[in-house]
Amino acid sequence: MAPPRHRDRGFSRRIQYGLFFGYVAAAMGVVAGLALVLIARFDPVAFQGIRGLALDVTAPFTAATRPIVRGGGSLASDIGDYFNAASENASLRAQLAEAQRKLIEARVLAFENARLKRALRLVGEQSQPIVAARIIGSDLAGTRRFATLAAGRADGVAPGQPVRAAEGLVGRIAEVGTRAARIVLLTDGGSAVPLRVVRTGEAALGEGRGEGTLEVHSTVVGGRGFRRGDLLVTSGVGGVFPPDIPVGVVTGTSGEIATALPLAQPAKLDFALVLPQAATPPPVAPPAGRKR
């Protein structure tokens, strides 16, 4: 037969003793609390001493448990960082990609602004250009050097007109279509440009070599010759190219012959200006009364 349940707590002495000591401890806590309140109210100096004693007693336990508490907090932080590392890395990679994209856009805009500023300054310095158009292709066959311009007869382009960029002379128009034109470049094997050496003012003739450079011949007998670094510009002789357009820089000399590198590199150009031909002087009329 199962023993009866203790419905009355007084039946167990263990429970009675537990309740008794609990009441005693509670009463002692109340008395101690009231005593501390009275001491703090009427004798603050003694209360400060009691607080200091309590601080001294609890200091060793605080010092012993502080590393455990800090270690637990650090461990929790490390665990959180470990689980958040993947998302943080993904966020940082996204921010880096966005920063790189914006940097590339800024560089492209800076290059475009600089190019447009050079073009505007160029238009202001020259006579009114016929058209400004993009270079949309190139044709290299043997010693021939051509480029295709996205402007043609409908835009006022005609054969023989000079073409230049912000850096210098590019060439001249060779063939014209309705919406496109072909430029024969300065470096073409059949190209020839009257030049002037800026340092000496002497006349020269530049001929394309078909491999990216010019061969420059002095047209002055006993002249001062060429030097490395000499700047060459158009002389305007012949009425095809306007004068004083930058052409190239001398890179090597051999007597009265020099090699020059064009300033306007077609491979690096994206647009060019088509200029009107230089005015040719009218023919001189024969004197009046003279028989022909």
C-alpha positions as CSV (number, residue, x, y, z in Angstrom):
1,M,0.0,0.0,0.0
2,A,1.4,3.4,-1.0
3,P,2.4,5.7,1.9
4,P,0.1,8.6,2.4
5,R,1.2,12.0,1.1
6,H,2.3,14.7,3.6
7,R,-0.5,17.2,3.3
8,D,0.6,19.0,6.4
9,R,4.1,20.6,6.3
10,G,4.4,20.3,10.1
11,F,4.7,16.5,9.7
12,S,8.3,16.9,8.3
13,R,10.9,18.2,10.6
14,R,13.3,19.0,7.7
15,I,10.7,21.2,6.1
16,Q,10.0,22.8,9.5
17,Y,13.7,23.6,10.1
18,G,14.1,24.9,6.6
19,L,11.2,27.3,7.1
20,F,12.5,28.4,10.5
21,F,16.0,29.2,9.3
22,G,14.5,31.0,6.3
23,Y,12.4,33.2,8.5
24,V,15.4,33.8,10.7
25,A,17.6,34.8,7.8
26,A,14.9,37.1,6.4
27,A,14.4,38.7,9.8
28,M,18.2,39.2,10.1
29,G,18.3,40.7,6.7
30,V,15.5,43.1,7.5
31,V,17.2,44.1,10.8
32,A,20.6,44.5,9.0
33,G,19.0,46.6,6.4
34,L,17.3,48.8,8.9
35,A,20.5,49.1,10.8
36,L,22.4,50.2,7.7
37,V,19.7,52.7,6.9
38,L,19.9,54.2,10.4
39,I,23.7,54.3,10.4
40,A,23.7,56.0,7.0
41,R,21.2,58.5,8.3
42,F,22.7,59.4,11.6
43,D,26.4,58.4,11.2
44,P,27.6,58.8,7.6
45,V,31.3,58.4,8.6
46,A,30.6,55.0,10.1
47,F,28.6,54.0,7.1
48,Q,31.5,54.9,4.8
49,G,33.7,52.6,6.8
50,I,31.2,49.8,6.4
51,R,31.1,50.3,2.7
52,G,34.8,50.3,2.5
53,L,34.9,47.0,4.5
54,A,32.4,45.5,2.1
55,L,34.4,46.7,-0.8
56,D,37.6,45.1,0.6
57,V,35.8,41.8,1.2
58,T,34.3,41.6,-2.3
59,A,37.4,42.9,-4.2
60,P,39.1,39.5,-4.4
61,F,36.0,37.9,-5.8
62,T,35.5,40.7,-8.3
63,A,39.2,40.4,-9.5
64,A,38.9,36.7,-9.8
65,T,35.7,36.7,-11.8
66,R,36.4,39.7,-14.0
67,P,38.7,37.7,-16.5
68,I,36.0,35.1,-16.7
69,V,33.3,37.7,-17.5
70,R,35.6,39.5,-20.0
71,G,36.6,36.2,-21.6
72,G,32.9,35.2,-21.9
73,G,32.1,38.5,-23.5
74,S,35.0,38.3,-25.9
75,L,34.1,34.7,-26.8
76,A,30.5,35.7,-27.5
77,S,31.8,38.7,-29.6
78,D,34.2,36.4,-31.5
79,I,31.5,33.9,-32.2
80,G,29.2,36.6,-33.5
81,D,32.0,38.0,-35.7
82,Y,32.7,34.5,-37.1
83,F,29.1,34.1,-38.1
84,N,28.9,37.7,-39.5
85,A,32.2,37.5,-41.4
86,A,30.6,36.1,-44.6
87,S,28.0,38.8,-44.8
88,E,30.5,41.5,-43.9
89,N,32.9,40.3,-46.5
90,A,30.2,40.2,-49.2
91,S,29.2,43.8,-48.2
92,L,32.8,45.0,-48.3
93,R,33.3,43.4,-51.8
94,A,30.2,45.1,-53.0
95,Q,31.4,48.4,-51.7
96,L,34.8,47.9,-53.3
97,A,33.3,47.0,-56.6
98,E,31.0,50.1,-56.5
99,A,34.0,52.3,-55.6
100,Q,36.0,50.9,-58.5
101,R,33.1,51.5,-60.9
102,K,32.8,55.1,-59.7
103,L,36.5,55.6,-60.1
104,I,36.4,54.3,-63.6
105,E,33.5,56.6,-64.5
106,A,35.3,59.6,-63.0
107,R,38.4,58.9,-65.0
108,V,36.4,58.5,-68.2
109,L,34.6,61.8,-67.5
110,A,37.8,63.6,-66.8
111,F,39.3,62.3,-70.1
112,E,36.2,63.3,-72.0
113,N,36.2,66.8,-70.4
114,A,39.9,67.3,-71.2
115,R,39.3,66.1,-74.8
116,L,36.3,68.4,-75.3
117,K,38.2,71.4,-73.9
118,R,41.1,70.8,-76.3
119,A,38.6,70.6,-79.1
120,L,36.9,73.9,-78.1
121,R,40.2,75.7,-77.8
122,L,41.1,74.3,-81.2
123,V,37.9,75.6,-82.8
124,G,38.6,79.0,-81.4
125,E,42.1,79.1,-82.7
126,Q,41.3,77.9,-86.3
127,S,39.0,79.2,-89.0
128,Q,35.5,77.8,-88.7
129,P,35.7,74.0,-89.3
130,I,33.5,72.4,-91.8
131,V,32.5,69.5,-89.5
132,A,33.7,67.6,-86.5
133,A,33.2,63.8,-86.8
134,R,34.3,60.6,-85.3
135,I,37.0,58.3,-86.8
136,I,35.2,55.0,-87.1
137,G,37.8,52.8,-88.7
138,S,41.2,52.4,-90.3
139,D,42.7,50.6,-93.3
140,L,46.3,49.4,-93.4
141,A,47.5,47.6,-96.5
142,G,51.2,47.5,-97.3
143,T,52.5,51.1,-97.1
144,R,49.0,52.6,-97.4
145,R,47.5,54.2,-94.3
146,F,43.9,55.3,-94.4
147,A,41.2,56.1,-91.8
148,T,37.4,56.4,-92.2
149,L,35.6,59.5,-91.0
150,A,31.8,59.4,-90.1
151,A,31.0,62.5,-92.3
152,G,30.6,62.8,-96.0
153,R,29.3,64.9,-98.8
154,A,26.1,65.6,-97.0
155,D,28.1,67.3,-94.3
156,G,30.1,69.5,-96.6
157,V,33.2,67.3,-96.8
158,A,35.1,67.3,-100.1
159,P,38.3,65.7,-101.4
160,G,41.6,67.5,-100.6
161,Q,40.4,69.1,-97.3
162,P,42.8,68.8,-94.4
163,V,41.9,66.9,-91.3
164,R,43.3,67.6,-87.9
165,A,42.8,66.7,-84.2
166,A,43.6,68.5,-81.0
167,E,47.2,67.1,-81.1
168,G,48.0,68.0,-84.7
169,L,47.5,67.3,-88.4
170,V,46.0,63.9,-89.2
171,G,45.9,64.0,-93.1
172,R,43.6,65.0,-95.8
173,I,40.4,63.8,-97.4
174,A,41.0,61.4,-100.3
175,E,37.5,59.9,-101.1
176,V,34.0,61.1,-100.1
177,G,30.7,59.3,-99.8
178,T,27.4,60.6,-98.8
179,R,27.8,59.9,-95.0
180,A,31.5,58.8,-94.8
181,A,34.9,59.8,-96.1
182,R,38.3,58.3,-96.3
183,I,41.3,60.1,-94.9
184,V,44.8,59.5,-96.3
185,L,47.1,59.8,-93.2
186,L,50.3,61.6,-93.0
187,T,52.2,58.4,-92.6
188,D,50.8,57.0,-95.9
189,G,53.4,56.0,-98.4
190,G,52.0,58.4,-100.9
191,S,51.5,61.4,-98.6
192,A,53.6,64.6,-98.7
193,V,53.2,67.7,-96.5
194,P,55.1,71.1,-96.8
195,L,56.6,71.8,-93.4
196,R,58.5,74.4,-91.4
197,V,60.9,73.9,-88.6
198,V,59.8,76.0,-85.7
199,R,63.3,76.4,-84.3
200,T,64.9,77.8,-87.5
201,G,61.9,78.7,-89.6
202,E,63.4,76.8,-92.6
203,A,61.2,75.0,-95.0
204,A,61.1,71.2,-95.3
205,L,59.0,68.5,-96.9
206,G,57.6,65.5,-95.0
207,E,56.8,62.3,-96.7
208,G,55.0,59.3,-95.2
209,R,57.0,56.1,-94.9
210,G,54.1,53.8,-94.6
211,E,55.1,52.5,-91.2
212,G,54.0,55.2,-88.7
213,T,56.7,57.8,-89.2
214,L,57.6,60.7,-91.6
215,E,60.8,61.2,-93.6
216,V,61.6,64.9,-93.6
217,H,63.8,66.5,-96.2
218,S,65.3,70.0,-96.0
219,T,64.5,72.2,-99.0
220,V,67.1,74.8,-98.0
221,V,70.6,74.3,-99.4
222,G,73.2,74.8,-96.7
223,G,70.5,75.3,-94.0
224,R,70.9,74.8,-90.3
225,G,69.7,71.3,-90.5
226,F,67.6,69.3,-88.0
227,R,67.9,68.4,-84.3
228,R,66.3,65.8,-82.2
229,G,63.2,67.3,-80.7
230,D,62.6,69.9,-83.4
231,L,58.9,70.7,-83.8
232,L,57.5,70.6,-87.3
233,V,54.4,72.6,-88.4
234,T,52.7,73.1,-91.7
235,S,54.1,75.9,-93.8
236,G,50.9,76.5,-95.8
237,V,52.8,76.2,-99.1
238,G,50.7,74.7,-101.9
239,G,47.4,75.9,-100.5
240,V,46.2,72.5,-99.2
241,F,47.1,72.6,-95.5
242,P,46.6,75.8,-93.5
243,P,49.9,77.1,-91.9
244,D,51.1,76.5,-88.4
245,I,49.3,73.3,-87.7
246,P,51.5,71.0,-85.5
247,V,52.7,67.9,-87.4
248,G,55.4,66.0,-85.6
249,V,58.6,65.9,-83.7
250,V,62.1,65.0,-85.1
251,T,63.3,61.7,-83.5
252,G,66.4,61.1,-85.6
253,T,68.7,62.9,-88.0
254,S,71.0,61.9,-90.9
255,G,72.5,64.9,-92.7
256,E,69.7,66.8,-94.4
257,I,67.2,64.0,-93.8
258,A,65.3,63.5,-90.5
259,T,62.8,61.0,-89.1
260,A,59.8,62.5,-87.4
261,L,56.9,61.0,-85.3
262,P,53.5,62.5,-85.9
263,L,51.9,64.2,-82.9
264,A,48.4,62.9,-83.8
265,Q,48.5,59.1,-83.5
266,P,45.4,57.8,-85.5
267,A,45.2,54.7,-83.3
268,K,44.5,57.0,-80.3
269,L,42.1,59.4,-81.9
270,D,38.3,59.2,-81.6
271,F,37.3,62.3,-83.5
272,A,38.8,64.9,-85.9
273,L,38.0,68.2,-87.5
274,V,37.7,68.8,-91.2
275,L,39.1,72.2,-92.2
276,P,38.7,74.2,-95.4
277,Q,41.7,74.3,-97.6
278,A,44.1,77.2,-97.3
279,A,43.4,79.9,-99.8
280,T,45.6,79.8,-102.9
281,P,46.9,83.1,-104.2
282,P,45.2,84.3,-107.4
283,P,47.1,84.1,-110.6
284,V,49.2,87.1,-111.5
285,A,47.7,89.0,-114.5
286,P,50.1,89.9,-117.3
287,P,51.1,93.6,-117.6
288,A,48.7,95.7,-119.6
289,G,49.6,96.2,-123.3
290,R,52.0,93.2,-123.4
291,K,51.4,90.8,-126.2
292,R,50.7,87.2,-125.3
